[in-house]
Amino acid sequence: MKSSLVRNFLVEIALVSVLYVGAFAITFGLLMPAQRMVLPEFANYASILFLPHGVRVLTAWLFGWRAVLLLAPGGWLTHAYLHGSAAFSIDYFFASLFGIICATSTFWLFARMGMDFHREQAKMISWREIVLAGSFASVINVAGTSYFYGSDIRSSSAYFIGDLGGLLACMVILMLVFRWIRRART
């Protein structure tokens, strides 16, 4: 029993890490180069489709507080890749921590205010509630990372747009996957 719980948890960590790192790779390997050609004035690391935020929000929605542990390996790995040795400074560590905890904290705060949007509480999936929680999670993330990075308001606004765009893109992808699964079953 205990070994199956550990095995399931390790599978969850691996899956979320692969999804997070994959979303990061698509964002910075494909989307950002295309974006720089069309919108070169956007902040250096601000993508208008930051897919990892979608992974963060959906992981928090599905797993609750466990999402923090599930997101940590992928979050810190991509943060270290993006910032190199600077990622190990105290400011950059806390900036990455905000990214890891922003969505989970938002779902927790909403639940304390009587709006529990977690998967296990829902009678059916409400994409609007997930977008609402993801938007507030982005505000938490942008506030924390902007403070620790020392970003200006323009960069912070770009980060918010990217987080929201990434969440919406991930949700559209997920809806298409669900539709494909339903059609494959019939």
Contacts in CASP RR format, 6 or more apart in sequence:
PFRMAT RR
TARGET T0000
AUTHOR 0000-0000-0000
METHOD contacts of the structure
MODEL  1
MKSSLVRNFLVEIALVSVLYVGAFAITFGLLMPAQRMVLPEFANYASILF
LPHGVRVLTAWLFGWRAVLLLAPGGWLTHAYLHGSAAFSIDYFFASLFGI
ICATSTFWLFARMGMDFHREQAKMISWREIVLAGSFASVINVAGTSYFYG
SDIRSSSAYFIGDLGGLLACMVILMLVFRWIRRART
9 66 0 8 1.000
12 63 0 8 1.000
12 66 0 8 1.000
12 70 0 8 1.000
13 69 0 8 1.000
13 70 0 8 1.000
13 73 0 8 1.000
16 55 0 8 1.000
16 59 0 8 1.000
16 67 0 8 1.000
16 70 0 8 1.000
16 71 0 8 1.000
16 74 0 8 1.000
17 70 0 8 1.000
17 73 0 8 1.000
17 74 0 8 1.000
17 77 0 8 1.000
19 55 0 8 1.000
19 59 0 8 1.000
20 52 0 8 1.000
20 55 0 8 1.000
20 56 0 8 1.000
20 59 0 8 1.000
20 71 0 8 1.000
20 74 0 8 1.000
20 75 0 8 1.000
20 78 0 8 1.000
21 74 0 8 1.000
21 77 0 8 1.000
21 78 0 8 1.000
22 51 0 8 1.000
23 51 0 8 1.000
23 52 0 8 1.000
23 54 0 8 1.000
23 55 0 8 1.000
23 170 0 8 1.000
24 51 0 8 1.000
24 52 0 8 1.000
24 74 0 8 1.000
24 78 0 8 1.000
24 81 0 8 1.000
26 51 0 8 1.000
27 47 0 8 1.000
27 49 0 8 1.000
27 50 0 8 1.000
27 51 0 8 1.000
27 52 0 8 1.000
28 47 0 8 1.000
28 82 0 8 1.000
31 47 0 8 1.000
31 48 0 8 1.000
31 49 0 8 1.000
31 51 0 8 1.000
32 47 0 8 1.000
35 42 0 8 1.000
35 47 0 8 1.000
35 48 0 8 1.000
35 49 0 8 1.000
36 42 0 8 1.000
39 48 0 8 1.000
42 48 0 8 1.000
42 158 0 8 1.000
43 151 0 8 1.000
43 154 0 8 1.000
43 155 0 8 1.000
43 158 0 8 1.000
43 159 0 8 1.000
45 82 0 8 1.000
46 155 0 8 1.000
46 158 0 8 1.000
46 159 0 8 1.000
46 161 0 8 1.000
46 162 0 8 1.000
47 162 0 8 1.000
47 166 0 8 1.000
48 158 0 8 1.000
48 161 0 8 1.000
48 162 0 8 1.000
48 165 0 8 1.000
49 162 0 8 1.000
49 165 0 8 1.000
49 166 0 8 1.000
49 169 0 8 1.000
50 159 0 8 1.000
50 162 0 8 1.000
50 163 0 8 1.000
50 165 0 8 1.000
50 166 0 8 1.000
51 166 0 8 1.000
51 169 0 8 1.000
51 170 0 8 1.000
52 75 0 8 1.000
52 78 0 8 1.000
53 103 0 8 1.000
53 134 0 8 1.000
53 137 0 8 1.000
53 138 0 8 1.000
53 141 0 8 1.000
53 162 0 8 1.000
53 163 0 8 1.000
53 164 0 8 1.000
53 165 0 8 1.000
53 166 0 8 1.000
53 167 0 8 1.000
53 170 0 8 1.000
54 134 0 8 1.000
54 163 0 8 1.000
54 166 0 8 1.000
54 167 0 8 1.000
54 169 0 8 1.000
54 170 0 8 1.000
54 171 0 8 1.000
55 71 0 8 1.000
55 170 0 8 1.000
56 67 0 8 1.000
56 71 0 8 1.000
56 99 0 8 1.000
56 100 0 8 1.000
56 102 0 8 1.000
56 103 0 8 1.000
56 137 0 8 1.000
57 103 0 8 1.000
57 130 0 8 1.000
57 133 0 8 1.000
57 134 0 8 1.000
57 137 0 8 1.000
57 167 0 8 1.000
57 170 0 8 1.000
58 130 0 8 1.000
58 170 0 8 1.000
58 171 0 8 1.000
58 174 0 8 1.000
59 67 0 8 1.000
59 70 0 8 1.000
59 71 0 8 1.000
59 103 0 8 1.000
60 67 0 8 1.000
60 103 0 8 1.000
60 104 0 8 1.000
60 106 0 8 1.000
60 107 0 8 1.000
60 133 0 8 1.000
60 137 0 8 1.000
61 103 0 8 1.000
61 107 0 8 1.000
61 117 0 8 1.000
61 118 0 8 1.000
61 119 0 8 1.000
61 130 0 8 1.000
61 133 0 8 1.000
62 119 0 8 1.000
63 70 0 8 1.000
64 104 0 8 1.000
64 107 0 8 1.000
64 108 0 8 1.000
64 118 0 8 1.000
65 104 0 8 1.000
65 108 0 8 1.000
67 103 0 8 1.000
67 104 0 8 1.000
68 100 0 8 1.000
68 101 0 8 1.000
68 104 0 8 1.000
71 99 0 8 1.000
71 100 0 8 1.000
72 100 0 8 1.000
75 96 0 8 1.000
75 99 0 8 1.000
75 100 0 8 1.000
76 87 0 8 1.000
76 96 0 8 1.000
76 100 0 8 1.000
79 87 0 8 1.000
79 92 0 8 1.000
79 95 0 8 1.000
79 96 0 8 1.000
80 87 0 8 1.000
80 88 0 8 1.000
83 92 0 8 1.000
86 92 0 8 1.000
87 93 0 8 1.000
87 96 0 8 1.000
91 148 0 8 1.000
91 149 0 8 1.000
92 148 0 8 1.000
92 149 0 8 1.000
94 144 0 8 1.000
94 148 0 8 1.000
95 144 0 8 1.000
95 145 0 8 1.000
95 148 0 8 1.000
95 149 0 8 1.000
98 140 0 8 1.000
98 141 0 8 1.000
98 143 0 8 1.000
98 144 0 8 1.000
98 145 0 8 1.000
98 148 0 8 1.000
99 141 0 8 1.000
99 145 0 8 1.000
102 137 0 8 1.000
102 138 0 8 1.000
102 140 0 8 1.000
102 141 0 8 1.000
103 133 0 8 1.000
103 134 0 8 1.000
103 137 0 8 1.000
105 137 0 8 1.000
105 140 0 8 1.000
106 133 0 8 1.000
106 134 0 8 1.000
106 136 0 8 1.000
106 137 0 8 1.000
106 140 0 8 1.000
107 116 0 8 1.000
107 117 0 8 1.000
107 118 0 8 1.000
107 133 0 8 1.000
109 136 0 8 1.000
110 116 0 8 1.000
110 117 0 8 1.000
110 133 0 8 1.000
110 136 0 8 1.000
111 117 0 8 1.000
111 118 0 8 1.000
111 121 0 8 1.000
115 129 0 8 1.000
117 126 0 8 1.000
117 129 0 8 1.000
117 130 0 8 1.000
117 132 0 8 1.000
117 133 0 8 1.000
119 125 0 8 1.000
122 129 0 8 1.000
127 171 0 8 1.000
127 175 0 8 1.000
130 167 0 8 1.000
130 171 0 8 1.000
131 164 0 8 1.000
131 167 0 8 1.000
131 168 0 8 1.000
131 171 0 8 1.000
134 163 0 8 1.000
134 164 0 8 1.000
134 167 0 8 1.000
135 164 0 8 1.000
135 167 0 8 1.000
137 163 0 8 1.000
138 159 0 8 1.000
138 160 0 8 1.000
138 162 0 8 1.000
138 163 0 8 1.000
138 164 0 8 1.000
138 167 0 8 1.000
139 160 0 8 1.000
141 159 0 8 1.000
141 163 0 8 1.000
142 156 0 8 1.000
142 159 0 8 1.000
142 160 0 8 1.000
142 163 0 8 1.000
143 156 0 8 1.000
145 151 0 8 1.000
145 159 0 8 1.000
146 155 0 8 1.000
146 156 0 8 1.000
146 159 0 8 1.000
149 155 0 8 1.000
151 159 0 8 1.000
END
